[in-house]
Amino acid sequence: MTDPAKPKRPMSQKTAREFIADAHLVLRDRETRHYEVVTASGTVLGHVEPAYKTGRRSGWNGWAAGSVRSSTLSVHSTRDQAGAEALRQWIALAAAKPRSS
């Protein structure tokens, strides 16, 4: 039985990298061009979507990526770069030390 007062140990960087080794982009919505970064087992690790910038004629200017959906996602020139950024963010979250309250 685990002690609720004892914080859980974070995942190691090595274990996190092994977990994401088979991750790939999967198109979830053709109309909006939203992708998810997914492992072979189906675990969603991040999101990739078109990044829109107001004032541009084309409407969008790259790909936004994140381990969670947010309005402040970082923007990249390709989907693959955005997917890699989402995985980097996921590793940072998975390997982060638990906060003490």
Biopython code that builds the backbone (N, CA, C, O; Angstrom):
import numpy as np
from Bio.PDB.StructureBuilder import StructureBuilder

atoms = [
    (1, "MET", "N", (0.844, -1.172, 0.000)),
    (1, "MET", "CA", (0.000, 0.000, 0.000)),
    (1, "MET", "C", (0.896, 1.243, 0.000)),
    (1, "MET", "O", (1.881, 1.304, 0.736)),
    (2, "THR", "N", (0.551, 2.223, -0.822)),
    (2, "THR", "CA", (1.368, 3.429, -0.903)),
    (2, "THR", "C", (0.913, 4.451, 0.118)),
    (2, "THR", "O", (-0.271, 4.565, 0.436)),
    (3, "ASP", "N", (1.891, 5.194, 0.624)),
    (3, "ASP", "CA", (1.616, 6.235, 1.602)),
    (3, "ASP", "C", (1.249, 7.519, 0.866)),
    (3, "ASP", "O", (2.079, 8.026, 0.111)),
    (4, "PRO", "N", (0.035, 8.078, 1.046)),
    (4, "PRO", "CA", (-0.363, 9.275, 0.311)),
    (4, "PRO", "C", (0.487, 10.499, 0.652)),
    (4, "PRO", "O", (0.562, 11.430, -0.150)),
    (5, "ALA", "N", (1.125, 10.517, 1.816)),
    (5, "ALA", "CA", (1.959, 11.650, 2.191)),
    (5, "ALA", "C", (3.310, 11.615, 1.486)),
    (5, "ALA", "O", (3.981, 12.640, 1.365)),
    (6, "LYS", "N", (3.703, 10.435, 1.022)),
    (6, "LYS", "CA", (4.997, 10.288, 0.348)),
    (6, "LYS", "C", (4.827, 10.595, -1.138)),
    (6, "LYS", "O", (4.024, 9.948, -1.810)),
    (7, "PRO", "N", (5.579, 11.584, -1.668)),
    (7, "PRO", "CA", (5.422, 11.922, -3.086)),
    (7, "PRO", "C", (5.942, 10.809, -3.989)),
    (7, "PRO", "O", (6.901, 10.117, -3.650)),
    (8, "LYS", "N", (5.294, 10.646, -5.146)),
    (8, "LYS", "CA", (5.725, 9.637, -6.108)),
    (8, "LYS", "C", (7.019, 10.085, -6.769)),
    (8, "LYS", "O", (7.259, 11.280, -6.939)),
    (9, "ARG", "N", (7.840, 9.127, -7.135)),
    (9, "ARG", "CA", (9.077, 9.442, -7.844)),
    (9, "ARG", "C", (8.745, 9.749, -9.298)),
    (9, "ARG", "O", (7.889, 9.098, -9.896)),
    (10, "PRO", "N", (9.425, 10.743, -9.865)),
    (10, "PRO", "CA", (9.176, 11.059, -11.274)),
    (10, "PRO", "C", (9.755, 9.975, -12.178)),
    (10, "PRO", "O", (10.648, 9.225, -11.783)),
    (11, "MET", "N", (9.234, 9.911, -13.382)),
    (11, "MET", "CA", (9.760, 8.992, -14.386)),
    (11, "MET", "C", (11.156, 9.485, -14.774)),
    (11, "MET", "O", (11.379, 10.692, -14.873)),
    (12, "SER", "N", (12.081, 8.575, -14.991)),
    (12, "SER", "CA", (13.425, 8.997, -15.401)),
    (12, "SER", "C", (13.387, 9.445, -16.868)),
    (12, "SER", "O", (12.495, 9.060, -17.624)),
    (13, "GLN", "N", (14.367, 10.262, -17.253)),
    (13, "GLN", "CA", (14.468, 10.715, -18.650)),
    (13, "GLN", "C", (14.584, 9.510, -19.580)),
    (13, "GLN", "O", (13.972, 9.488, -20.648)),
    (14, "LYS", "N", (15.363, 8.511, -19.181)),
    (14, "LYS", "CA", (15.565, 7.319, -20.014)),
    (14, "LYS", "C", (14.255, 6.555, -20.205)),
    (14, "LYS", "O", (13.925, 6.154, -21.321)),
    (15, "THR", "N", (13.515, 6.357, -19.128)),
    (15, "THR", "CA", (12.237, 5.651, -19.213)),
    (15, "THR", "C", (11.245, 6.433, -20.068)),
    (15, "THR", "O", (10.514, 5.845, -20.865)),
    (16, "ALA", "N", (11.218, 7.748, -19.908)),
    (16, "ALA", "CA", (10.314, 8.586, -20.696)),
    (16, "ALA", "C", (10.650, 8.490, -22.181)),
    (16, "ALA", "O", (9.746, 8.390, -23.010)),
    (17, "ARG", "N", (11.935, 8.518, -22.528)),
    (17, "ARG", "CA", (12.349, 8.408, -23.933)),
    (17, "ARG", "C", (12.003, 7.040, -24.512)),
    (17, "ARG", "O", (11.618, 6.943, -25.677)),
    (18, "GLU", "N", (12.136, 5.981, -23.712)),
    (18, "GLU", "CA", (11.747, 4.644, -24.171)),
    (18, "GLU", "C", (10.237, 4.576, -24.411)),
    (18, "GLU", "O", (9.784, 3.928, -25.354)),
    (19, "PHE", "N", (9.464, 5.244, -23.556)),
    (19, "PHE", "CA", (8.006, 5.238, -23.673)),
    (19, "PHE", "C", (7.536, 5.910, -24.965)),
    (19, "PHE", "O", (6.550, 5.483, -25.565)),
    (20, "ILE", "N", (8.247, 6.968, -25.395)),
    (20, "ILE", "CA", (7.823, 7.717, -26.577)),
    (20, "ILE", "C", (8.491, 7.239, -27.865)),
    (20, "ILE", "O", (8.272, 7.827, -28.924)),
    (21, "ALA", "N", (9.296, 6.191, -27.793)),
    (21, "ALA", "CA", (10.086, 5.749, -28.952)),
    (21, "ALA", "C", (9.227, 5.455, -30.186)),
    (21, "ALA", "O", (9.677, 5.689, -31.307)),
    (22, "ASP", "N", (8.030, 4.960, -30.009)),
    (22, "ASP", "CA", (7.180, 4.596, -31.151)),
    (22, "ASP", "C", (6.078, 5.625, -31.425)),
    (22, "ASP", "O", (5.138, 5.336, -32.165)),
    (23, "ALA", "N", (6.183, 6.805, -30.846)),
    (23, "ALA", "CA", (5.149, 7.831, -31.014)),
    (23, "ALA", "C", (5.131, 8.367, -32.447)),
    (23, "ALA", "O", (6.172, 8.485, -33.094)),
    (24, "HIS", "N", (3.928, 8.690, -32.930)),
    (24, "HIS", "CA", (3.766, 9.220, -34.288)),
    (24, "HIS", "C", (2.551, 10.147, -34.334)),
    (24, "HIS", "O", (1.710, 10.143, -33.435)),
    (25, "LEU", "N", (2.482, 10.943, -35.406)),
    (25, "LEU", "CA", (1.358, 11.863, -35.589)),
    (25, "LEU", "C", (0.175, 11.129, -36.209)),
    (25, "LEU", "O", (0.335, 10.342, -37.141)),
    (26, "VAL", "N", (-1.007, 11.399, -35.679)),
    (26, "VAL", "CA", (-2.251, 10.821, -36.198)),
    (26, "VAL", "C", (-3.217, 11.969, -36.447)),
    (26, "VAL", "O", (-3.483, 12.769, -35.549)),
    (27, "LEU", "N", (-3.741, 12.049, -37.664)),
    (27, "LEU", "CA", (-4.725, 13.084, -37.995)),
    (27, "LEU", "C", (-6.040, 12.757, -37.297)),
    (27, "LEU", "O", (-6.617, 11.693, -37.524)),
    (28, "ARG", "N", (-6.517, 13.666, -36.451)),
    (28, "ARG", "CA", (-7.762, 13.452, -35.714)),
    (28, "ARG", "C", (-8.948, 14.164, -36.344)),
    (28, "ARG", "O", (-10.085, 13.707, -36.222)),
    (29, "ASP", "N", (-8.690, 15.278, -37.015)),
    (29, "ASP", "CA", (-9.787, 16.028, -37.620)),
    (29, "ASP", "C", (-9.302, 16.632, -38.930)),
    (29, "ASP", "O", (-8.543, 17.601, -38.938)),
    (30, "ARG", "N", (-9.751, 16.045, -40.041)),
    (30, "ARG", "CA", (-9.301, 16.487, -41.362)),
    (30, "ARG", "C", (-9.706, 17.932, -41.647)),
    (30, "ARG", "O", (-8.954, 18.674, -42.279)),
    (31, "GLU", "N", (-10.864, 18.325, -41.195)),
    (31, "GLU", "CA", (-11.364, 19.674, -41.470)),
    (31, "GLU", "C", (-10.533, 20.754, -40.777)),
    (31, "GLU", "O", (-10.225, 21.783, -41.379)),
    (32, "THR", "N", (-10.170, 20.523, -39.519)),
    (32, "THR", "CA", (-9.404, 21.520, -38.762)),
    (32, "THR", "C", (-7.900, 21.255, -38.784)),
    (32, "THR", "O", (-7.124, 22.069, -38.282)),
    (33, "ARG", "N", (-7.486, 20.142, -39.352)),
    (33, "ARG", "CA", (-6.071, 19.726, -39.424)),
    (33, "ARG", "C", (-5.448, 19.543, -38.051)),
    (33, "ARG", "O", (-4.276, 19.868, -37.862)),
    (34, "HIS", "N", (-6.191, 19.040, -37.106)),
    (34, "HIS", "CA", (-5.661, 18.770, -35.774)),
    (34, "HIS", "C", (-5.083, 17.358, -35.745)),
    (34, "HIS", "O", (-5.722, 16.396, -36.172)),
    (35, "TYR", "N", (-3.859, 17.259, -35.232)),
    (35, "TYR", "CA", (-3.168, 15.983, -35.096)),
    (35, "TYR", "C", (-2.938, 15.702, -33.622)),
    (35, "TYR", "O", (-2.942, 16.616, -32.797)),
    (36, "GLU", "N", (-2.738, 14.430, -33.295)),
    (36, "GLU", "CA", (-2.334, 14.041, -31.958)),
    (36, "GLU", "C", (-1.044, 13.245, -32.072)),
    (36, "GLU", "O", (-0.853, 12.498, -33.032)),
    (37, "VAL", "N", (-0.157, 13.404, -31.091)),
    (37, "VAL", "CA", (1.046, 12.593, -31.005)),
    (37, "VAL", "C", (0.674, 11.400, -30.140)),
    (37, "VAL", "O", (0.349, 11.554, -28.963)),
    (38, "VAL", "N", (0.724, 10.186, -30.738)),
    (38, "VAL", "CA", (0.187, 8.992, -30.102)),
    (38, "VAL", "C", (1.237, 7.878, -30.102)),
    (38, "VAL", "O", (1.998, 7.736, -31.060)),
    (39, "THR", "N", (1.274, 7.083, -29.017)),
    (39, "THR", "CA", (2.141, 5.910, -28.970)),
    (39, "THR", "C", (1.424, 4.743, -29.643)),
    (39, "THR", "O", (0.239, 4.843, -29.960)),
    (40, "ALA", "N", (2.131, 3.643, -29.860)),
    (40, "ALA", "CA", (1.533, 2.459, -30.483)),
    (40, "ALA", "C", (0.385, 1.906, -29.637)),
    (40, "ALA", "O", (-0.547, 1.311, -30.178)),
    (41, "SER", "N", (0.443, 2.094, -28.316)),
    (41, "SER", "CA", (-0.616, 1.600, -27.441)),
    (41, "SER", "C", (-1.837, 2.524, -27.420)),
    (41, "SER", "O", (-2.854, 2.188, -26.812)),
    (42, "GLY", "N", (-1.744, 3.694, -28.083)),
    (42, "GLY", "CA", (-2.876, 4.602, -28.161)),
    (42, "GLY", "C", (-2.857, 5.739, -27.148)),
    (42, "GLY", "O", (-3.811, 6.513, -27.073)),
    (43, "THR", "N", (-1.798, 5.850, -26.378)),
    (43, "THR", "CA", (-1.692, 6.934, -25.404)),
    (43, "THR", "C", (-1.401, 8.246, -26.115)),
    (43, "THR", "O", (-0.426, 8.348, -26.860)),
    (44, "VAL", "N", (-2.241, 9.248, -25.890)),
    (44, "VAL", "CA", (-2.049, 10.564, -26.499)),
    (44, "VAL", "C", (-1.059, 11.346, -25.637)),
    (44, "VAL", "O", (-1.278, 11.536, -24.441)),
    (45, "LEU", "N", (0.039, 11.800, -26.265)),
    (45, "LEU", "CA", (1.082, 12.520, -25.543)),
    (45, "LEU", "C", (1.085, 14.011, -25.828)),
    (45, "LEU", "O", (1.644, 14.787, -25.053)),
    (46, "GLY", "N", (0.468, 14.423, -26.930)),
    (46, "GLY", "CA", (0.469, 15.842, -27.267)),
    (46, "GLY", "C", (-0.426, 16.141, -28.441)),
    (46, "GLY", "O", (-1.020, 15.240, -29.032)),
    (47, "HIS", "N", (-0.521, 17.416, -28.776)),
    (47, "HIS", "CA", (-1.375, 17.886, -29.856)),
    (47, "HIS", "C", (-0.579, 18.767, -30.804)),
    (47, "HIS", "O", (0.334, 19.480, -30.388)),
    (48, "VAL", "N", (-0.935, 18.710, -32.089)),
    (48, "VAL", "CA", (-0.342, 19.572, -33.115)),
    (48, "VAL", "C", (-1.497, 20.116, -33.938)),
    (48, "VAL", "O", (-2.368, 19.367, -34.381)),
    (49, "GLU", "N", (-1.493, 21.423, -34.138)),
    (49, "GLU", "CA", (-2.580, 22.054, -34.891)),
    (49, "GLU", "C", (-2.054, 23.281, -35.616)),
    (49, "GLU", "O", (-1.009, 23.811, -35.240)),
    (50, "PRO", "N", (-2.753, 23.746, -36.649)),
    (50, "PRO", "CA", (-2.314, 24.961, -37.341)),
    (50, "PRO", "C", (-2.299, 26.143, -36.388)),
    (50, "PRO", "O", (-3.187, 26.292, -35.549)),
    (51, "ALA", "N", (-1.286, 26.976, -36.528)),
    (51, "ALA", "CA", (-1.176, 28.180, -35.698)),
    (51, "ALA", "C", (-1.672, 29.364, -36.509)),
    (51, "ALA", "O", (-1.129, 29.665, -37.572)),
    (52, "TYR", "N", (-2.678, 30.021, -36.023)),
    (52, "TYR", "CA", (-3.264, 31.159, -36.719)),
    (52, "TYR", "C", (-2.735, 32.460, -36.141)),
    (52, "TYR", "O", (-2.571, 32.603, -34.929)),
    (53, "LYS", "N", (-2.473, 33.403, -37.034)),
    (53, "LYS", "CA", (-1.996, 34.719, -36.612)),
    (53, "LYS", "C", (-2.882, 35.755, -37.280)),
    (53, "LYS", "O", (-3.054, 35.735, -38.499)),
    (54, "THR", "N", (-3.431, 36.636, -36.508)),
    (54, "THR", "CA", (-4.311, 37.658, -37.067)),
    (54, "THR", "C", (-3.507, 38.627, -37.926)),
    (54, "THR", "O", (-2.334, 38.889, -37.658)),
    (55, "GLY", "N", (-4.141, 39.141, -38.936)),
    (55, "GLY", "CA", (-3.499, 40.118, -39.796)),
    (55, "GLY", "C", (-2.772, 39.542, -40.993)),
    (55, "GLY", "O", (-2.272, 40.294, -41.829)),
    (56, "ARG", "N", (-2.701, 38.220, -41.095)),
    (56, "ARG", "CA", (-2.039, 37.600, -42.243)),
    (56, "ARG", "C", (-3.098, 37.198, -43.261)),
    (56, "ARG", "O", (-4.182, 36.743, -42.895)),
    (57, "ARG", "N", (-2.783, 37.367, -44.528)),
    (57, "ARG", "CA", (-3.743, 37.017, -45.571)),
    (57, "ARG", "C", (-4.018, 35.517, -45.615)),
    (57, "ARG", "O", (-5.156, 35.099, -45.827)),
    (58, "SER", "N", (-2.981, 34.710, -45.417)),
    (58, "SER", "CA", (-3.164, 33.262, -45.494)),
    (58, "SER", "C", (-3.885, 32.715, -44.272)),
    (58, "SER", "O", (-4.432, 31.613, -44.327)),
    (59, "GLY", "N", (-3.900, 33.456, -43.172)),
    (59, "GLY", "CA", (-4.622, 33.022, -41.988)),
    (59, "GLY", "C", (-3.782, 32.254, -40.993)),
    (59, "GLY", "O", (-3.927, 32.464, -39.789)),
    (60, "TRP", "N", (-2.906, 31.367, -41.451)),
    (60, "TRP", "CA", (-2.108, 30.615, -40.489)),
    (60, "TRP", "C", (-0.648, 30.648, -40.890)),
    (60, "TRP", "O", (-0.320, 30.815, -42.065)),
    (61, "ASN", "N", (0.230, 30.488, -39.907)),
    (61, "ASN", "CA", (1.650, 30.701, -40.148)),
    (61, "ASN", "C", (2.555, 29.604, -39.610)),
    (61, "ASN", "O", (3.726, 29.869, -39.338)),
    (62, "GLY", "N", (2.068, 28.406, -39.449)),
    (62, "GLY", "CA", (2.900, 27.308, -38.963)),
    (62, "GLY", "C", (2.083, 26.314, -38.175)),
    (62, "GLY", "O", (0.863, 26.232, -38.320)),
    (63, "TRP", "N", (2.773, 25.556, -37.333)),
    (63, "TRP", "CA", (2.130, 24.508, -36.542)),
    (63, "TRP", "C", (2.394, 24.742, -35.067)),
    (63, "TRP", "O", (3.536, 24.948, -34.657)),
    (64, "ALA", "N", (1.336, 24.709, -34.275)),
    (64, "ALA", "CA", (1.438, 24.875, -32.831)),
    (64, "ALA", "C", (1.488, 23.492, -32.192)),
    (64, "ALA", "O", (0.827, 22.559, -32.647)),
    (65, "ALA", "N", (2.276, 23.377, -31.137)),
    (65, "ALA", "CA", (2.425, 22.079, -30.487)),
    (65, "ALA", "C", (2.395, 22.236, -28.984)),
    (65, "ALA", "O", (2.786, 23.268, -28.440)),
    (66, "GLY", "N", (1.921, 21.188, -28.318)),
    (66, "GLY", "CA", (1.943, 21.188, -26.871)),
    (66, "GLY", "C", (1.544, 19.844, -26.313)),
    (66, "GLY", "O", (0.905, 19.038, -26.989)),
    (67, "SER", "N", (1.925, 19.611, -25.075)),
    (67, "SER", "CA", (1.533, 18.366, -24.430)),
    (67, "SER", "C", (0.100, 18.474, -23.917)),
    (67, "SER", "O", (-0.538, 17.465, -23.618)),
    (68, "VAL", "N", (-0.396, 19.695, -23.818)),
    (68, "VAL", "CA", (-1.801, 19.944, -23.485)),
    (68, "VAL", "C", (-2.313, 21.024, -24.421)),
    (68, "VAL", "O", (-1.527, 21.829, -24.919)),
    (69, "ARG", "N", (-3.601, 21.056, -24.669)),
    (69, "ARG", "CA", (-4.171, 22.106, -25.521)),
    (69, "ARG", "C", (-4.185, 23.416, -24.757)),
    (69, "ARG", "O", (-4.625, 23.482, -23.609)),
    (70, "SER", "N", (-3.696, 24.456, -25.413)),
    (70, "SER", "CA", (-3.597, 25.761, -24.770)),
    (70, "SER", "C", (-3.595, 26.844, -25.833)),
    (70, "SER", "O", (-3.310, 26.570, -26.999)),
    (71, "SER", "N", (-3.905, 28.047, -25.448)),
    (71, "SER", "CA", (-3.866, 29.155, -26.397)),
    (71, "SER", "C", (-2.462, 29.722, -26.543)),
    (71, "SER", "O", (-2.238, 30.595, -27.382)),
    (72, "THR", "N", (-1.515, 29.247, -25.748)),
    (72, "THR", "CA", (-0.147, 29.755, -25.795)),
    (72, "THR", "C", (0.830, 28.683, -26.249)),
    (72, "THR", "O", (1.895, 28.532, -25.651)),
    (73, "LEU", "N", (0.493, 27.939, -27.289)),
    (73, "LEU", "CA", (1.368, 26.890, -27.785)),
    (73, "LEU", "C", (2.501, 27.487, -28.610)),
    (73, "LEU", "O", (2.319, 28.507, -29.275)),
    (74, "SER", "N", (3.667, 26.856, -28.568)),
    (74, "SER", "CA", (4.789, 27.318, -29.377)),
    (74, "SER", "C", (4.526, 26.987, -30.846)),
    (74, "SER", "O", (3.846, 26.007, -31.148)),
    (75, "VAL", "N", (5.071, 27.816, -31.776)),
    (75, "VAL", "CA", (4.803, 27.668, -33.211)),
    (75, "VAL", "C", (6.065, 27.188, -33.929)),
    (75, "VAL", "O", (7.168, 27.663, -33.661)),
    (76, "HIS", "N", (5.877, 26.220, -34.861)),
    (76, "HIS", "CA", (6.981, 25.626, -35.624)),
    (76, "HIS", "C", (6.628, 25.611, -37.104)),
    (76, "HIS", "O", (5.455, 25.685, -37.470)),
    (77, "SER", "N", (7.652, 25.513, -37.958)),
    (77, "SER", "CA", (7.407, 25.588, -39.398)),
    (77, "SER", "C", (6.881, 24.280, -39.989)),
    (77, "SER", "O", (6.241, 24.314, -41.039)),
    (78, "THR", "N", (7.123, 23.132, -39.360)),
    (78, "THR", "CA", (6.615, 21.863, -39.887)),
    (78, "THR", "C", (5.843, 21.105, -38.805)),
    (78, "THR", "O", (6.023, 21.345, -37.611)),
    (79, "ARG", "N", (4.980, 20.187, -39.247)),
    (79, "ARG", "CA", (4.246, 19.337, -38.304)),
    (79, "ARG", "C", (5.189, 18.472, -37.489)),
    (79, "ARG", "O", (4.988, 18.285, -36.289)),
    (80, "ASP", "N", (6.244, 17.930, -38.154)),
    (80, "ASP", "CA", (7.181, 17.061, -37.445)),
    (80, "ASP", "C", (7.919, 17.807, -36.340)),
    (80, "ASP", "O", (8.112, 17.267, -35.251)),
    (81, "GLN", "N", (8.333, 19.048, -36.610)),
    (81, "GLN", "CA", (8.989, 19.852, -35.572)),
    (81, "GLN", "C", (8.032, 20.110, -34.412)),
    (81, "GLN", "O", (8.419, 20.049, -33.246)),
    (82, "ALA", "N", (6.785, 20.398, -34.750)),
    (82, "ALA", "CA", (5.780, 20.636, -33.714)),
    (82, "ALA", "C", (5.537, 19.367, -32.896)),
    (82, "ALA", "O", (5.392, 19.434, -31.676)),
    (83, "GLY", "N", (5.493, 18.213, -33.560)),
    (83, "GLY", "CA", (5.324, 16.944, -32.850)),
    (83, "GLY", "C", (6.485, 16.662, -31.917)),
    (83, "GLY", "O", (6.284, 16.186, -30.799)),
    (84, "ALA", "N", (7.708, 16.954, -32.369)),
    (84, "ALA", "CA", (8.889, 16.764, -31.528)),
    (84, "ALA", "C", (8.834, 17.680, -30.306)),
    (84, "ALA", "O", (9.228, 17.276, -29.212)),
    (85, "GLU", "N", (8.354, 18.899, -30.483)),
    (85, "GLU", "CA", (8.208, 19.832, -29.362)),
    (85, "GLU", "C", (7.174, 19.322, -28.359)),
    (85, "GLU", "O", (7.374, 19.438, -27.150)),
    (86, "ALA", "N", (6.078, 18.761, -28.848)),
    (86, "ALA", "CA", (5.065, 18.201, -27.952)),
    (86, "ALA", "C", (5.659, 17.060, -27.133)),
    (86, "ALA", "O", (5.372, 16.935, -25.942)),
    (87, "LEU", "N", (6.484, 16.231, -27.762)),
    (87, "LEU", "CA", (7.134, 15.130, -27.033)),
    (87, "LEU", "C", (8.144, 15.663, -26.017)),
    (87, "LEU", "O", (8.254, 15.125, -24.915)),
    (88, "ARG", "N", (8.878, 16.714, -26.376)),
    (88, "ARG", "CA", (9.830, 17.308, -25.439)),
    (88, "ARG", "C", (9.097, 17.828, -24.206)),
    (88, "ARG", "O", (9.561, 17.646, -23.081)),
    (89, "GLN", "N", (7.949, 18.475, -24.420)),
    (89, "GLN", "CA", (7.158, 18.985, -23.308)),
    (89, "GLN", "C", (6.631, 17.838, -22.441)),
    (89, "GLN", "O", (6.593, 17.947, -21.216)),
    (90, "TRP", "N", (6.225, 16.734, -23.087)),
    (90, "TRP", "CA", (5.711, 15.593, -22.340)),
    (90, "TRP", "C", (6.805, 14.986, -21.465)),
    (90, "TRP", "O", (6.555, 14.638, -20.311)),
    (91, "ILE", "N", (8.025, 14.857, -22.014)),
    (91, "ILE", "CA", (9.140, 14.326, -21.235)),
    (91, "ILE", "C", (9.420, 15.221, -20.029)),
    (91, "ILE", "O", (9.662, 14.728, -18.927)),
    (92, "ALA", "N", (9.384, 16.533, -20.240)),
    (92, "ALA", "CA", (9.623, 17.469, -19.144)),
    (92, "ALA", "C", (8.579, 17.302, -18.038)),
    (92, "ALA", "O", (8.914, 17.370, -16.856)),
    (93, "LEU", "N", (7.324, 17.086, -18.414)),
    (93, "LEU", "CA", (6.270, 16.868, -17.413)),
    (93, "LEU", "C", (6.419, 15.521, -16.724)),
    (93, "LEU", "O", (6.266, 15.432, -15.506)),
    (94, "ALA", "N", (6.713, 14.476, -17.481)),
    (94, "ALA", "CA", (6.804, 13.124, -16.929)),
    (94, "ALA", "C", (8.005, 12.984, -15.997)),
    (94, "ALA", "O", (7.946, 12.230, -15.026)),
    (95, "ALA", "N", (9.088, 13.699, -16.278)),
    (95, "ALA", "CA", (10.312, 13.576, -15.477)),
    (95, "ALA", "C", (10.423, 14.658, -14.402)),
    (95, "ALA", "O", (11.411, 14.696, -13.667)),
    (96, "ALA", "N", (9.432, 15.530, -14.302)),
    (96, "ALA", "CA", (9.486, 16.619, -13.329)),
    (96, "ALA", "C", (9.336, 16.082, -11.906)),
    (96, "ALA", "O", (8.593, 15.134, -11.649)),
    (97, "LYS", "N", (10.055, 16.711, -11.009)),
    (97, "LYS", "CA", (9.928, 16.328, -9.604)),
    (97, "LYS", "C", (8.581, 16.824, -9.083)),
    (97, "LYS", "O", (8.143, 17.915, -9.448)),
    (98, "PRO", "N", (7.926, 16.040, -8.240)),
    (98, "PRO", "CA", (6.637, 16.474, -7.701)),
    (98, "PRO", "C", (6.793, 17.732, -6.853)),
    (98, "PRO", "O", (7.785, 17.906, -6.146)),
    (99, "ARG", "N", (5.801, 18.597, -6.938)),
    (99, "ARG", "CA", (5.808, 19.820, -6.134)),
    (99, "ARG", "C", (5.460, 19.478, -4.699)),
    (99, "ARG", "O", (4.623, 18.617, -4.430)),
    (100, "SER", "N", (6.110, 20.159, -3.797)),
    (100, "SER", "CA", (5.736, 19.979, -2.382)),
    (100, "SER", "C", (4.713, 21.043, -2.030)),
    (100, "SER", "O", (4.803, 22.184, -2.484)),
    (101, "SER", "N", (3.744, 20.660, -1.220)),
    (101, "SER", "CA", (2.696, 21.626, -0.906)),
    (101, "SER", "C", (2.973, 22.394, 0.340)),
    (101, "SER", "O", (2.174, 23.246, 0.730)),
]
sb = StructureBuilder()
sb.init_structure("model")
sb.init_model(0)
sb.init_chain("A")
sb.init_seg("    ")
for serial, (resi, resn, name, xyz) in enumerate(atoms, 1):
    if name == "N":
        sb.init_residue(resn, " ", resi, " ")
    sb.init_atom(name, np.array(xyz, "f"), 0.0, 1.0, " ", f" {name:<3s}", serial, name[0])
structure = sb.get_structure()
